[in-house]
């Protein structure tokens, strides 16, 4: 029994060392800390803006207009952000976007402090703010291979994913306290300051990063020794990549299906289930979201240790099936405690899947096309959200929330079937 415990402890220690290894890299520490602080700031914005408008007598419809003014430019600039990341380097795009967001959120602070909560002034600031965010997103997924070696990418993605979940949980709680005790303008000022901090950390990073080949030489390895080196010709165009890469096709199908269901499930069906059949109220809804978030946090951390395993394509497909199997169980597993357990398991599968998928994409995509590839994936991620919540509202109103959970599982299973039928995905090592 002692030797078994020592073996388990040794494996846990090795997993922790592997996951934390990227923190030894100076540029990753700067990137990691800046993005964590910025994510916490995003939660301040997410809480402060609705409270600012609703507490000043504006209607939910007015709030919806301002959020739409933010959301449409965010989706509209994703592809541009990917193109600029490939042309200008992701660090530069992220830095410019953060400087822009610092100024724009500062303008929101000025409007809030002056009591200007009308729709059009807020929308005029929110629209370019959303555009800057759209430019930032693909660059943030593209920069990691320029900071870390390929064998460190799983751990780097694991840290980023887990820290994001932790920052969302912590940031939301702190933001609620700040908005309650102070004013929305104070919370928005915190958000503006976090963008400035993120810009400062990006500015402190090295202006020039080594290409993949030079980093490999520095570590006494050649590019051919890395099993994940891109299989494509160096001069391949983005159009050719889109047409030829079946793995990307699978990723797009799965991502569309996952996000077509997630908005309806988490933002329409789940609160309706908590309010009605589960009789759990707003507190119960918050606990359900927290259960999924904590599971995703744990899954993200575990992703740093499984990223080096073989048969990663099959592992990802199994995780998709596991995720699809959890969702239909939520309404039927014995009330709030059972639903929290199932959502925590789903969160673990989701966290693992995210780390594996983005690591594989970063490793296999030709470096000069990575920004555009990520922007297409992000478009699939964010672009279907309005349709998801709109359909979810109609379906839940007519048929109740249970149908959404069952339909989500069925749609995600079908997307995994597409992956199982593609040898490039199924046999990915």
N, C-alpha and C positions, 0 to 999 in steps of 0.2 A: 504493500500500500504506500509506503514512503517513497519508494522509487517511482511509483506511478505518479504520485503527487509532484515529485521533483520533475518528472518528464513533462507534466502539464504546465508546471511553473516555468520550465525552460522554454517550452513552446510559446507561452504567453509573453515571456520576456523577449524572445526573438521577434515575435510579431510587433511588439511595442517599439523595439529598436529599429526595425524595418520601416514602420510607419512614420517614426519621428526623424528618420535619417535626412529628409530634405531640409529640415530646419538648420542643418549644418551649413547650408549654402546661403551666403549673404543675400544675394538677390531674391531668393525665395523667401527668406525671412521678411525682407522689406515688402514684397508683394503680398505675402500671407497676412502680415499685420495690418497693412493698409486696407486690404479688402475686407478683413474681419471688422475693422472699425467702420468702414463705409457701409457694410451690411447692417450693422447696428443702427447707423444713421438712417438707412432706408426704412427701418421699422418706426422711427420717430416721424418720418414723413407720412407713412401709411396710417398712423394713428392721428396725427395732428391735422391733416387736411380735412378728413371727414368731420372731425370734431369742430374745427374752425367754422366750417360752413353750416353744419346742422345746429350748432349752439348759437349762431347769429341769425337764425330764423330762415335759412335757405332750405329748400325742399330736397328730398332725395333725388328728384329729377334734376335739379340744379347740380347736385354732386355728380350725378351720372354724366352730365354734359362735360364737366371739367375732367373727369376721369377718362372719358372718351377722347377729349382733346389731347390728353397725355398718351393714351394707348395707341391710337391710330398712327401718329408719327413714330412711335417706338417700333411698331411692326414695319412701317414703311422704310425705315432706315437700316434695317438689319442687313440686307444684302449689300448696301453701300458700305456698312461697317466692315463686312468681310472683305470686300474689294480693297478698301483703304488699308486694312490690316496687312494684306499681301503686298501692297505697293509701298506703304509708308512704315511698316513694322507695327506690330500690335501695341508695343509700349508707347509709342508716340500717339497713336489713336486714343488709347486709354487716358493718357495725360491730358490731351486736348479736351476730351469729353468730360473729364473730371473738373478741369478749370471752368468749362462752360457751365457745368452743373453747380459749381460753387457760386458763380455769379447769379444764375437763375434762381436758385433756392434763396439766396440773399435777397433777391427781388421779392420773393414770396414773403420773406420775413418782414420786409418793409410794408407790403400790402396788409399783412395780418396786424402789424403794430398800429397801422393807421386805420384799422377797422374796415378796410376795403375788401369785402367778401362777395362782391357781385360776380356773376358768372364770367363775363367777358374779360375783365382784367386778369382773373385767375387763369382763364383758358389761354390767354395770350402768352402767359409765362409757362403754363403747363405743356403747351404744344412743343416749343423748342426743347424743353426739359425732357420730354419723351423722345425727341429725335436724338438728343445726346446719349440717352440711355440705349437706344437702338444701335448707335455706333459703337458703344462701349461693349455690349454683350458679346458679339463674336470675337472681338479682340481679347476679351478676358479668357476665353476658352482656347485662344490661339497662342498666347504668350508662354504657357507653361513649357512646351518643348524647347523654347529658346533659353529657359532658365535652368532646366534640369536635364540630366542625361536620360536616355530612354529607359534604363532599368530603374530609374527613380520616379518615373511618371505615375505608376500605380499608387505609390505612397503620397506623392504630391496631390493627385486627384482626390485621394482619400481624405487628406487633411483639409483640402479646400471644401469638399462636400460636407464633411462633418462639422467644420467650423461654421459653414453657412447655416446649417440647421441649428447649431448652438446659438449663433448670433441672432437668428430669428426668434428663438424662444426667449433669450435673455433681453434682447432689444425691445420686443413687444411689451414685456412686463415693465421694464424701466420707462419706456415711452408713455405708457398709461399713467404711471405715477407722475411724471414730469408734466404731462398735459393737465392732469387733475389738480396738482398743487400750484403750478405756475400758469402759463397760458400757452395756446398753440404756437404763438410766435416764438416762444423760448424753445420749444421742441424743434421747430423748423430751423432755428439758429444752430441747434446742435447738429442737425443734418447737414447744413451748409459747412460747418466746421469739419465734419467727418470727410466730406468730399475734398476739402483743402488738405487734410492729413493724407488722404489717399494719393492726391496729386504730388505731395511732397515725397512720399515713399517711392513713387514711380520715378520722380526726378532724381532721387538718390541712387537709383539702380544704374548699372553700367550702361552707357549710351550705345555701346557696340557689343553684341553677343557673338560668340563663336558659332560658326556653322556646325552642323551635326558631325561632319567629317573631322573637323579640327578638334572638337571635344572628344571624339573617339580616340584620336591620337594622343591627346593629353592623358587619357586613362589607359594607355597602352593597349588599345584594341583597335581593330579596323572595322569599317562599317559593315563589312560582310560577316563579321562575327556576331552581329546582333540579329536575332531571329525575326525581329519586327521591322527591319528596314523596309521602306516602301517598295512594293513590287512593280511600280510603274516606271515607265521611261522618264528620264529627267526632263524632257521637253514636252511632256503631255500637257494638253490644254484643259481648261476647266470643262469645256463642252464635251471633250472626249472622256474625261473622268466621269461626268454625270451619265453618259451613255453606257460606259463599259463596266463600272464598278457595281456588281450585284450586292456586295456587302452594304454599300451606301443605300441602295434601293431598299434592302431589308430594314435598315435603320430608319429610313424615312417613313416606311409603312408602319413600323412599330411605334415610332414617336407620334405620328398622327393619331393612331388608335388610342394610345395611352392618354394623350392630352385632349382628345375629343371626349373622352369619358371623365377625366379628372375634374374638370371645371364643374360639370353637372353633378358629379358624385360628391365632391367635397364642399361645394359652395351652395348647392341647391338641395340635393337629396339628403345629405348627412345632417344639416341643421333641421330639416323637416322631420327626419327620423328621430332626432333627439328631442324635438319639441312635441311630437305626437306619440308614436308607438312606444318609444323608450321612456317618455315622460321625464327626461333628464334635464331639460331646461338649457339655458345658456351656459351654465357651469358644466353640464355634461357634454355639450358640444365642444367647449374648450378642452375638456379632458380627452375627448376623442381625437381632436387635432393634435394635442400634445403627445398622445400615445403613438400616433403615426410619425410625428416629428422625432421622438426619442428613438423609435425603431430605425428611422432613416439615419439618425446620428450614429447609432451602433453599426448599422450596415455599412455606412461610409468608412468608419474606422476599420472594420473587417476587410473592406475592399483593398486596403493597402497591403494585406498579407496574401490575398488570393490572386492578385494581379499577375503574379509570375507563374501561375499554374498553367499546365497544358490544357487543351480542349476548351479554350475560353469561349468559343462560339457555342458549344453545347451547354456550357455553364450558364451563359446569358439566356439561352432559350429555356432552360429549366427554371431560371429565376422569373422569366416572363410568365411561364405557366403557373408558378407558385403565386405570383402576384394576382393573376387572373382567378386562381382558386380561392383566394382570401376574400375578395370583394363580395361575391354572392352570399357568403356566410354571415356577413355583418348583421343583417336584420334577424337572423335566426339562431344566434348563439347564446341566448339567455340574458338579454338586457345589456345594460351599460358595461359591466365588467367583462363579459364575454366579447362584446364588440371592441373594447379597448385592446384586449389581447390579440384579436384577429388583426386589427389595424396596426398594432405594433409589429406583428410578423410581416404584414405587407410592407411596412416601412423598412424593415431590415432587407427584404428582397429588393425594394426600390433603391435603397442606398447602395447595395452591392452592384446592382445593375448599372446605375449611373457611373460609378467609378470604372467598372470594366469597359463599358461602352465608350466613354470619352477617352480612356487610355488607349484602347485599340484604334480609335479614330485618329488620335494625335500621332500614334506611332506609324500607322500605315499610309496616311494621306501625304502626298508629296508636299514638302515644306512650302513651296511657293504657291500652293493652292489651299493651304489649310484654313486660312481666314474665310475664303469663299465657301469651302465645304461646311465649316462651322456655321456660317450665316444661313445656309440653306436648312441645316438641321434646326437652328434656332427659329427660323421662320415656321417650320413645321411645329415647333414647340409652342410658340406664342400665337401663331396665326389662327389656330382653330379654337382658341379660347372663347371669343364672342359667340361662335356657333354652338359651342358646348353648353354654355350657361343658358342661351336662348332656348335650345331644344330641351335642356334639362327642366327649365321652368314650365314648358308646355306639358312635358310627359309627367312630371310630378304632380302638376295641378289636375290632370285628367285621370291618372292611373295610380298615383301614390308613389312614395320614394322607393319601395322595394324593387320595382321594375328596373330602376336605374342601376342598382347593384348587380342584378342578374345580367342585364344587358352589357354592362361594363366588362364583367368576366367573360362573357361570350365573345365580345368583340376583340378583347386582348388575346384570347386563346386562338382566334382565327388569324390574328397577326403573327402569332408565334408559329402557326402552321406554315405560313409563307416562308418563315425562316428555316424551318425544318426541311422544306422542299428545296432549298438552295444549298448546294454542296459548299459553296464558298463561305457561307455562314456556318453551316453544320460542322464542317471539318476544320474550322479556324483553330489554330493551335495557340 
